[in-house]
């Protein structure tokens, strides 16, 4: 991990912790915004380092349901190979 990406991740984690500490939110969104501001290619770099790839879900509604469906589908497909 390069220095800029490391700084971006650390800054995102710090922002998330502060958001939770001061009860401004859950800290999940601000972490990504801060990390991307520090290192615009952060998501691409992190996703590229994953050996099995990455699926990113975003939006307002349906993320949990979609994540659970994807996890179940992945498990079913891997048991058939």
N, C-alpha and C positions, 0 to 999 in steps of 0.2 A: 504494500500500500504506500503510495507516495505521500509526501509531506502535506501537500494541499488537501488531499482526500482525508488524511488522518485529522487534520485541523477541522475540516468540514464536519466529520463525524463527531468529533469532540464538541464542537460548537453546537451542533444539533442536539446532542445529549444534554449539554448544559442548559440550553434554552428549554428543552422539555422538562427538565428537573425544576427549573425556575417557574415554569408555567404551572406545574402541579403544586409546587410549594406555596405559591401565592394565589392558588385556587382560580387561575385564569383559564383553565381548561385541562384536558387530559394529557396534553403534551405530545400527542401523536402527530398532529399536523405541523406544529411549529418546528419540530425537529427537521422535517423534510424541507421546509421553506428555508430555514437557516443553512442547512447543509448545501442546498442548491445555490444559495446566494454566495457561499464561500467557494464552492467548486461546482460549476454548472454541469459538469459531466459526472457527478458523483454517482447517480443512479446507474448510468451506463457502466462505469468502472466496477461498481460493486456487483452488479448483475453479471458482468463479463467474467468475474472471478469465480462464479458458482459453476461447478462441474456439470450439474444437471440442468443448467439454465435457470430461468426465473419467470414467474408469472406475477405481474403487478395488477392489483385491483384498486380502483379508485372510484369515487363517486359519492353520492349522497345516500342512496338506499340500495340495499341488497348485497353489500360486500360480505357479510357474515354467511349468508345463505349460499352465495356463489363460492366462497372459499370452502365451505363444507362439501358442497357438491363436487368441486374440483378434487378435493382430497379423497373423497370416496371413489371417484372415477379413476384417479391415479392408482389407488390401492387395488381396485378391481383389475385394471389393465396390467399392473405389474404382476399380479398373481396368475395371469394367463400366459405369461411369456416363458 
